[in-house]
């Protein structure tokens, strides 16, 4: 059965069946139905506000749209590929349901500004949901940081033991990465929250529309200033995908550490059984599948960003059919990050930290060498000379198979007369960690203060500022 299309008056033959399927987007853009209906309700109310529709026509349109939404919610709505997209499916159903009034809904708008509006509404809702998901992971990190505020582990640079830190401090480093992601998404939301509706196809409309009325009805901060740009702009989508890609890079870095730490070579943490799998052939295996999969999924979200950048790079103004290809990468990025955030919101608070293993690892690799250099500087040795002295001490320790705190006072004094009995206060990993008591450092007391500030920051997005240290 042939379905009438709104552009049939211009054409003398029906759309080829393959082309009809090839150009249709309803299979994926139907997820915009709530936003499409919200935009249409606001548009109908605006048309009545300016006198283009009667109040009776407005009420019939709004009632019909809400009934259609209820059917879609219930899963009883029938979608048609022949009607191409979410917009025409809903409009066609509305016309069939209420008649002539339904045909007037599209007055003063185009699918070009309609889809741009729908997508902005959808991403605005998505950003709000993502913020909640990131906060959930951050809350998990705070709980682990508080529990392990004084658990000592080796800190690494170049994957070599560098200096001892606390596990709580490390968890708060992850917190900071995610906090920047929250701030980026919040900033992106400002540029998403601009309304294209009323730009029509590309030049605006001759009807006496009130775009401010519509923008306020939909909760937009402003109406787009330029109709050409409004219908063709997908910068907001690219920015969203860029933020999603960077979030996934952060989750991938977290994943890499969890994979390393849960290995038998590190044995710093044990992941909960519910987030791991075994081997079909090796009965001893406990594989960190969730972190590995999150690490792998970062590639697809980075790919979504590249797809969107490539999509828009060659398009002349204004709208082009190419823009239909914006939704699948966006939806994929959104679904992927939400799944990964959910997984880590569940996994992180259930990590078991192996304190003794980490402590022993922190004592290896001369992790307090910098503390010894600082000790010499405090005793009057120039830093560069102190650096050289400690380098020779480390070489001596390597040759003798001893770490720094295992050396005797006589052995240490061979290298500098500035070394006294009190040197052992700084050569222990506990002393090293405790000595770093300034803002942003790893001492347990500083970690606990940072936890308090982190909890306060979860309530909003204050930006960078110096915290009250009183």
Backbone torsions as a table, in degrees:
resi	resn	phi	psi	omega
1	UNK	NA	131.2	179.2
2	UNK	-77.7	136.4	177.2
3	UNK	-106.8	127.9	179.5
4	UNK	-65.7	136.8	177.7
5	UNK	-110.8	154.1	-175.5
6	UNK	-66.0	-17.0	-179.5
7	UNK	-103.8	11.6	-175.7
8	UNK	-58.9	-26.6	-177.8
9	UNK	-62.1	-26.3	-177.5
10	UNK	-86.0	-21.0	-169.9
11	UNK	-105.7	152.5	-179.2
12	UNK	-109.4	-6.7	177.2
13	UNK	-141.8	153.4	-177.6
14	UNK	-71.2	161.1	177.6
15	UNK	-66.6	135.4	175.6
16	UNK	-55.9	140.3	-175.5
17	UNK	-60.3	-40.4	178.4
18	UNK	-66.6	-44.4	-180.0
19	UNK	-61.9	-39.4	178.6
20	UNK	-57.7	-45.5	179.1
21	UNK	-72.6	-37.9	-176.9
22	UNK	-65.4	-37.2	-175.9
23	UNK	-91.6	-10.3	-177.7
24	UNK	-70.7	146.4	178.9
25	UNK	-123.9	0.5	-172.5
26	UNK	-62.2	-25.1	-178.9
27	UNK	-62.3	-28.0	179.6
28	UNK	-117.7	-27.4	-177.7
29	UNK	-85.0	-2.1	177.7
30	UNK	-65.2	-16.6	177.0
31	UNK	-68.9	-9.5	177.1
32	UNK	-87.5	8.9	-168.4
33	UNK	-60.9	-39.5	-178.9
34	UNK	-64.1	-42.7	179.3
35	UNK	-68.7	-37.3	178.7
36	UNK	-63.6	-42.6	-179.7
37	UNK	-69.9	-40.1	177.2
38	UNK	-60.7	-42.1	177.9
39	UNK	-65.0	-39.2	179.8
40	UNK	-69.1	-37.7	177.3
41	UNK	-62.5	-46.7	179.8
42	UNK	-63.7	-39.2	179.9
43	UNK	-64.9	-42.9	179.0
44	UNK	-63.2	-41.6	178.5
45	UNK	-64.8	-36.5	177.3
46	UNK	-67.5	-42.6	179.5
47	UNK	-61.5	-35.9	175.9
48	UNK	-71.2	-36.9	179.4
49	UNK	-59.9	-36.6	-178.6
50	UNK	-95.9	1.7	175.1
51	UNK	90.5	7.6	178.2
52	UNK	-77.6	-33.8	174.5
53	UNK	-113.7	151.6	171.2
54	UNK	-79.9	164.8	177.6
55	UNK	-63.0	-36.1	179.1
56	UNK	-65.4	-41.9	177.6
57	UNK	-64.5	-43.2	177.7
58	UNK	-58.0	-48.1	-177.0
59	UNK	-63.9	-38.1	178.6
60	UNK	-65.6	-41.1	179.7
61	UNK	-64.8	-48.0	-177.8
62	UNK	-62.5	-44.4	179.7
63	UNK	-62.0	-44.7	-179.9
64	UNK	-63.3	-41.7	179.8
65	UNK	-64.5	-41.6	-179.8
66	UNK	-67.8	-33.3	175.2
67	UNK	-65.9	-40.5	178.2
68	UNK	-64.1	-41.5	178.6
69	UNK	-60.8	-40.8	179.2
70	UNK	-62.8	-38.7	178.7
71	UNK	-66.3	-41.5	179.4
72	UNK	-65.8	-43.4	177.3
73	UNK	-56.0	-40.0	-176.8
74	UNK	-80.6	-9.4	180.0
75	UNK	80.4	18.1	-177.9
76	UNK	-104.0	-0.6	-179.4
77	UNK	-79.3	139.7	179.5
78	UNK	-100.8	118.0	179.0
79	UNK	-89.5	143.6	-178.2
80	UNK	-121.2	123.3	175.9
81	UNK	-65.1	-31.7	-179.6
82	UNK	-61.4	-25.6	178.4
83	UNK	-91.8	10.5	168.5
84	UNK	71.4	-60.2	-166.9
85	UNK	-141.2	178.2	-178.9
86	UNK	-61.7	-36.4	-174.9
87	UNK	-65.5	-49.8	-176.4
88	UNK	-72.4	-31.3	176.3
89	UNK	-62.0	-45.3	-178.7
90	UNK	-71.2	-43.5	-179.0
91	UNK	-64.5	-42.0	179.8
92	UNK	-62.1	-41.4	178.4
93	UNK	-65.8	-39.2	179.8
94	UNK	-62.5	-44.9	-179.7
95	UNK	-63.1	-42.8	178.9
96	UNK	-62.4	-29.1	-174.6
97	UNK	-85.8	-41.7	-172.7
98	UNK	-118.4	-4.0	175.0
99	UNK	78.8	-137.5	-170.2
100	UNK	-56.4	-38.3	-179.3
101	UNK	-59.5	-35.6	179.5
102	UNK	-64.4	-30.9	179.8
103	UNK	-70.7	-17.3	-177.4
104	UNK	-88.8	-10.5	-175.3
105	UNK	-60.1	-35.7	-173.4
106	UNK	-81.6	4.3	178.8
107	UNK	-60.3	128.3	174.3
108	UNK	79.9	12.6	176.5
109	UNK	-144.8	171.4	179.0
110	UNK	-134.8	162.9	172.6
111	UNK	-63.6	-21.9	180.0
112	UNK	-64.0	-50.2	179.0
113	UNK	-79.1	-23.7	179.3
114	UNK	-67.0	-48.1	-178.0
115	UNK	-68.9	-36.3	178.0
116	UNK	-63.3	-37.8	177.5
117	UNK	-68.1	-46.1	179.1
118	UNK	-56.2	-45.3	-175.9
119	UNK	-66.3	-38.2	178.0
120	UNK	-66.9	-42.0	177.4
121	UNK	-62.0	-41.7	-178.6
122	UNK	-65.2	-45.5	-179.3
123	UNK	-69.4	-32.7	176.5
124	UNK	-61.5	-45.8	176.4
125	UNK	-63.2	-37.9	-178.0
126	UNK	-66.8	-41.2	178.5
127	UNK	-60.3	-41.3	178.6
128	UNK	-63.1	-40.1	178.8
129	UNK	-68.5	-39.8	179.3
130	UNK	-63.3	-40.3	178.9
131	UNK	-58.4	-42.4	177.7
132	UNK	-63.7	-37.5	-179.9
133	UNK	-69.5	-40.7	177.8
134	UNK	-64.8	-43.1	179.8
135	UNK	-59.9	-36.2	179.2
136	UNK	-63.3	-42.5	177.2
137	UNK	-65.5	-41.8	179.1
138	UNK	-62.2	-39.5	177.4
139	UNK	-62.2	-37.7	176.4
140	UNK	-64.6	-41.0	178.8
141	UNK	-63.8	-40.7	178.3
142	UNK	-62.3	-42.3	-178.6
143	UNK	-64.0	-39.9	178.0
144	UNK	-69.6	-41.1	179.2
145	UNK	-60.0	-40.2	179.8
146	UNK	-67.4	-41.2	-179.7
147	UNK	-66.9	-32.8	-174.1
148	UNK	-117.2	33.2	-175.7
149	UNK	-62.0	-29.5	-177.9
150	UNK	-113.7	13.0	177.1
151	UNK	-78.1	120.9	-174.8
152	UNK	-91.0	136.0	177.3
153	UNK	-139.7	162.7	174.6
154	UNK	-76.8	135.9	168.8
155	UNK	-92.2	149.1	-173.6
156	UNK	-121.8	146.5	159.0
157	UNK	-132.2	142.3	-175.6
158	UNK	56.0	25.3	-176.3
159	UNK	60.0	21.5	172.1
160	UNK	-108.7	146.9	177.4
161	UNK	-58.8	127.7	-176.0
162	UNK	-112.7	-69.5	178.6
163	UNK	-145.3	153.0	177.5
164	UNK	-71.7	142.7	175.3
165	UNK	-136.0	176.2	175.0
166	UNK	-101.0	149.2	178.4
167	UNK	-61.3	-37.9	177.0
168	UNK	-59.6	-40.1	178.1
169	UNK	-62.4	-40.1	179.8
170	UNK	-65.7	-40.6	177.6
171	UNK	-62.1	-36.8	179.3
172	UNK	-72.6	-23.1	172.0
173	UNK	-65.2	-41.8	175.3
174	UNK	-62.8	-40.4	178.2
175	UNK	-56.1	-44.4	-178.0
176	UNK	-64.3	-39.2	177.4
177	UNK	-58.2	-45.7	-178.2
178	UNK	-72.5	-30.1	177.1
179	UNK	-64.2	-39.8	176.2
180	UNK	-63.4	-36.4	176.4
181	UNK	-62.7	-43.4	177.2
182	UNK	-57.4	-45.5	-177.2
183	UNK	-65.7	-37.9	178.8
184	UNK	-65.7	-44.4	179.3
185	UNK	-63.6	-39.1	178.8
186	UNK	-63.6	-37.8	178.4
187	UNK	-70.3	-39.4	176.1
188	UNK	-59.8	-38.1	-178.9
189	UNK	-58.0	-32.5	179.3
190	UNK	-62.0	-38.8	-179.1
191	UNK	-83.4	-23.7	172.1
192	UNK	-67.6	-36.1	-167.6
193	UNK	-83.3	47.8	177.1
194	UNK	-125.9	131.6	-169.8
195	UNK	-92.5	122.5	174.5
196	UNK	-81.7	-22.0	-171.2
197	UNK	-56.2	136.7	-174.6
198	UNK	103.6	-13.2	175.7
199	UNK	-75.7	-15.7	-179.0
200	UNK	56.6	-139.9	-174.9
201	UNK	-68.4	-43.7	178.4
202	UNK	-169.9	-19.3	-169.9
203	UNK	-116.5	5.5	-172.5
204	UNK	88.5	-165.7	-176.6
205	UNK	-138.2	155.4	178.4
206	UNK	-84.4	-7.1	178.3
207	UNK	-76.1	153.1	-175.4
208	UNK	-81.9	60.5	-174.9
209	UNK	-74.6	160.9	178.1
210	UNK	-121.6	94.4	-174.7
211	UNK	-70.3	-31.0	178.0
212	UNK	-63.9	-40.9	177.7
213	UNK	-57.7	-48.4	-178.0
214	UNK	-65.9	-43.0	-179.5
215	UNK	-60.2	-42.9	179.2
216	UNK	-66.9	-37.8	179.3
217	UNK	-63.8	-31.7	-178.4
218	UNK	-96.4	1.1	177.7
219	UNK	76.8	19.0	176.1
220	UNK	-77.1	148.1	178.7
221	UNK	-74.0	-26.9	-177.5
222	UNK	-162.8	164.9	171.4
223	UNK	-97.7	143.1	-179.3
224	UNK	-58.2	141.2	-174.2
225	UNK	-79.2	-29.5	-171.9
226	UNK	-128.7	122.6	-173.5
227	UNK	-67.6	-36.5	177.8
228	UNK	-61.0	-47.8	-179.3
229	UNK	-68.3	-39.0	-173.5
230	UNK	-60.0	-40.5	-176.8
231	UNK	-82.5	-20.6	-176.1
232	UNK	-105.7	-14.2	-177.9
233	UNK	-67.2	126.2	169.4
234	UNK	-128.0	19.1	177.8
235	UNK	-57.1	-40.5	-178.2
236	UNK	-61.6	-34.1	178.6
237	UNK	-71.4	-41.1	177.6
238	UNK	-63.6	-42.4	-180.0
239	UNK	-63.0	-42.6	176.3
240	UNK	-58.6	-46.4	-179.0
241	UNK	-65.6	-35.4	177.7
242	UNK	-65.3	-42.6	177.2
243	UNK	-63.8	-40.1	178.5
244	UNK	-64.7	-40.3	-179.7
245	UNK	-64.7	-42.2	-179.8
246	UNK	-69.0	-37.4	173.4
247	UNK	-57.8	-44.5	-179.7
248	UNK	-67.4	-32.4	174.7
249	UNK	-62.6	-41.8	177.6
250	UNK	-64.1	-45.4	178.3
251	UNK	-63.4	-32.2	177.9
252	UNK	-68.5	-39.4	177.2
253	UNK	-64.9	-41.7	175.2
254	UNK	-60.3	-43.8	179.8
255	UNK	-59.3	-44.0	-178.5
256	UNK	-59.5	-41.5	179.5
257	UNK	-68.7	-39.8	178.1
258	UNK	-63.7	-38.6	178.0
259	UNK	-64.0	-45.3	179.1
260	UNK	-64.5	-50.0	-174.5
261	UNK	-63.7	-30.6	-178.4
262	UNK	-86.8	-2.7	177.9
263	UNK	-75.1	158.9	179.2
264	UNK	-66.6	-24.1	179.2
265	UNK	-69.0	-36.1	176.9
266	UNK	-95.2	-56.9	179.1
267	UNK	58.7	38.6	179.5
268	UNK	-82.9	-34.5	-176.0
269	UNK	-138.0	159.0	169.4
270	UNK	-119.7	126.9	178.4
271	UNK	-82.5	148.7	179.5
272	UNK	-62.0	142.0	-178.7
273	UNK	-55.0	-33.4	-175.7
274	UNK	-65.3	-13.3	-178.0
275	UNK	-114.9	16.8	-179.7
276	UNK	-130.7	167.3	174.4
277	UNK	-133.0	169.6	177.6
278	UNK	-105.1	-170.4	-179.8
279	UNK	-107.0	147.4	178.7
280	UNK	-75.6	-13.3	-176.6
281	UNK	-127.5	-26.7	-176.5
282	UNK	-109.7	102.2	-171.0
283	UNK	-66.4	-17.3	-177.4
284	UNK	-83.3	-9.4	-168.9
285	UNK	-77.3	141.5	168.9
286	UNK	-133.1	100.9	-170.7
287	UNK	-91.1	133.8	-179.9
288	UNK	-80.2	64.6	-171.2
289	UNK	-61.8	-40.4	-177.1
290	UNK	-64.1	-50.8	176.1
291	UNK	-59.8	-38.3	179.2
292	UNK	-64.2	-40.5	-178.5
293	UNK	-70.3	-39.8	175.8
294	UNK	-60.9	-43.5	177.2
295	UNK	-58.3	-42.5	179.9
296	UNK	-69.0	-35.8	-177.2
297	UNK	-70.1	-15.7	175.3
298	UNK	-59.3	-33.7	-179.0
299	UNK	-63.9	-37.4	-177.4
300	UNK	-71.9	-34.9	179.6
301	UNK	-72.5	-37.8	172.3
302	UNK	-60.3	-39.3	176.7
303	UNK	-64.1	-36.9	176.8
304	UNK	-61.1	-41.0	177.9
305	UNK	-63.0	-45.9	-180.0
306	UNK	-62.1	-39.1	178.9
307	UNK	-60.9	-42.3	-179.1
308	UNK	-69.8	-41.0	177.5
309	UNK	-61.3	-43.1	179.6
310	UNK	-66.6	-35.5	-178.9
311	UNK	-58.5	-43.6	-171.0
312	UNK	-94.7	-9.7	-167.8
313	UNK	-66.1	-26.4	-175.9
314	UNK	-113.4	12.8	-173.4
315	UNK	-86.7	126.7	170.6
316	UNK	-76.7	159.2	174.1
317	UNK	-68.6	142.3	7.5
318	UNK	-110.7	-106.1	-176.6
319	UNK	-72.0	142.4	173.2
320	UNK	-133.1	154.9	-178.8
321	UNK	-61.3	-22.7	176.8
322	UNK	-49.1	-36.2	-173.5
323	UNK	-64.6	-13.8	173.3
324	UNK	-60.8	-26.4	-177.3
325	UNK	-79.9	4.5	-179.1
326	UNK	-78.5	-24.8	-167.7
327	UNK	-77.3	-44.1	-176.6
328	UNK	-61.8	-44.7	175.0
329	UNK	-62.2	-39.0	178.8
330	UNK	-63.9	-47.5	-179.2
331	UNK	-63.5	-38.8	179.2
332	UNK	-64.6	-44.9	179.2
333	UNK	-60.8	-45.3	-179.1
334	UNK	-62.3	-49.4	-178.2
335	UNK	-62.7	-38.3	-177.8
336	UNK	-67.5	-47.3	-177.7
337	UNK	-68.2	-35.3	178.7
338	UNK	-66.1	-39.5	177.2
339	UNK	-64.3	-42.9	-179.3
340	UNK	-67.3	-40.6	178.7
341	UNK	-65.1	-39.3	177.8
342	UNK	-62.4	-43.6	-179.1
343	UNK	-60.2	-43.9	-177.0
344	UNK	-77.4	-27.7	173.4
345	UNK	-62.9	-30.4	178.1
346	UNK	-85.9	-37.9	-173.1
347	UNK	-77.0	-48.3	-169.6
348	UNK	-56.6	-45.9	-178.3
349	UNK	-66.9	-11.6	-178.3
350	UNK	-104.7	11.6	174.5
351	UNK	-70.3	134.6	174.5
352	UNK	-99.9	120.0	-176.7
353	UNK	-91.4	130.0	-179.7
354	UNK	-96.7	87.4	-172.6
355	UNK	-59.9	-45.0	-174.8
356	UNK	-65.8	-41.4	178.2
357	UNK	-61.8	-43.5	180.0
358	UNK	-65.9	-40.6	-179.7
359	UNK	-61.7	-44.8	178.6
360	UNK	-63.0	-38.7	178.7
361	UNK	-66.0	-36.3	179.6
362	UNK	-67.7	-25.8	-179.6
363	UNK	-80.9	-10.7	177.9
364	UNK	-96.7	157.4	174.1
365	UNK	84.3	16.5	174.7
366	UNK	57.2	44.4	-173.8
367	UNK	-69.4	-14.0	179.6
368	UNK	-101.3	15.8	-179.2
369	UNK	-59.2	-41.1	179.3
370	UNK	-64.5	-34.4	177.3
371	UNK	-64.0	-38.6	177.6
372	UNK	-65.1	-41.1	177.6
373	UNK	-62.9	-43.1	178.5
374	UNK	-63.0	-37.8	177.9
375	UNK	-60.5	-46.1	179.4
376	UNK	-62.7	-39.8	178.6
377	UNK	-62.2	-43.5	178.2
378	UNK	-63.6	-22.6	178.4
379	UNK	-97.2	18.2	170.5
380	UNK	98.2	3.6	179.4
381	UNK	-89.6	133.8	176.9
382	UNK	-61.5	146.1	-171.8
383	UNK	-58.4	-43.8	-177.7
384	UNK	-64.4	-37.7	176.1
385	UNK	-67.5	-40.2	178.1
386	UNK	-62.0	-40.7	179.1
387	UNK	-59.8	-44.0	-179.8
388	UNK	-66.0	-42.4	179.1
389	UNK	-59.0	-48.5	-177.7
390	UNK	-65.4	-35.5	176.0
391	UNK	-59.2	-39.7	178.0
392	UNK	-70.7	-34.9	176.1
393	UNK	-63.4	-43.1	179.5
394	UNK	-62.5	-42.2	179.0
395	UNK	-60.7	-41.5	177.7
396	UNK	-62.0	-43.1	179.3
397	UNK	-64.1	-41.9	178.7
398	UNK	-60.7	-45.9	-178.3
399	UNK	-64.4	-32.1	-177.8
400	UNK	-96.0	-2.3	179.4
401	UNK	70.3	30.4	180.0
402	UNK	-122.4	142.5	171.1
403	UNK	-84.1	172.0	-171.6
404	UNK	-60.4	-45.1	-176.2
405	UNK	-72.4	-7.9	177.2
406	UNK	-90.6	-10.9	179.3
407	UNK	-76.2	148.2	177.7
408	UNK	-82.6	165.8	177.8
409	UNK	-61.8	-40.9	179.3
410	UNK	-61.7	-39.3	179.3
411	UNK	-64.9	-42.6	-178.5
412	UNK	-68.0	-38.6	-176.8
413	UNK	-70.5	-11.5	172.9
414	UNK	-60.8	-26.5	-172.1
415	UNK	-98.8	-22.2	178.4
416	UNK	-163.0	132.7	176.0
417	UNK	-72.6	-9.7	-179.8
418	UNK	-76.7	-7.2	-178.2
419	UNK	-87.6	127.0	178.3
420	UNK	-122.3	-175.8	-177.4
421	UNK	-59.5	-31.3	-178.0
422	UNK	-69.5	-4.1	179.9
423	UNK	-60.7	-28.4	-176.0
424	UNK	-72.2	-13.5	174.8
425	UNK	-68.4	-25.7	-177.5
426	UNK	-105.1	-11.7	-177.0
427	UNK	-84.7	-10.8	176.4
428	UNK	-84.6	149.7	179.7
429	UNK	-65.8	-33.6	178.4
430	UNK	-63.8	-44.8	178.0
431	UNK	-65.1	-38.1	179.2
432	UNK	-61.2	-47.0	-179.2
433	UNK	-66.6	-44.6	-176.6
434	UNK	-64.1	-28.0	-177.4
435	UNK	-72.0	-16.6	-176.4
436	UNK	-94.8	81.3	-168.8
437	UNK	-105.9	7.5	-177.5
438	UNK	-87.6	170.1	179.7
439	UNK	-53.4	126.4	176.8
440	UNK	87.5	0.9	-177.2
441	UNK	-95.2	-176.7	-164.5
442	UNK	-97.8	-4.4	180.0
443	UNK	-56.7	141.2	-178.9
444	UNK	-52.2	-38.8	179.9
445	UNK	-64.8	-36.3	177.6
446	UNK	-71.4	-36.6	177.0
447	UNK	-60.7	-43.6	-179.2
448	UNK	-66.5	-37.1	175.4
449	UNK	-66.5	-40.0	179.0
450	UNK	-64.8	-34.3	177.3
451	UNK	-61.8	-42.4	177.9
452	UNK	-61.3	-42.3	178.8
453	UNK	-67.8	-37.6	180.0
454	UNK	-63.0	-41.7	178.5
455	UNK	-60.6	-41.0	179.9
456	UNK	-65.7	-37.0	-177.9
457	UNK	-70.1	-24.8	178.8
458	UNK	-65.7	-20.1	179.6
459	UNK	-78.2	-9.1	-179.3
460	UNK	-168.3	-167.2	179.0
461	UNK	-125.7	77.0	-172.7
462	UNK	-74.0	-15.3	-176.1
463	UNK	81.1	-171.6	-177.6
464	UNK	-80.7	131.7	174.2
465	UNK	-160.7	159.3	177.5
466	UNK	-79.0	126.0	-179.6
467	UNK	-74.4	158.4	176.1
468	UNK	-74.8	117.1	-177.3
469	UNK	-97.5	4.2	-177.2
470	UNK	-67.6	NA	NA
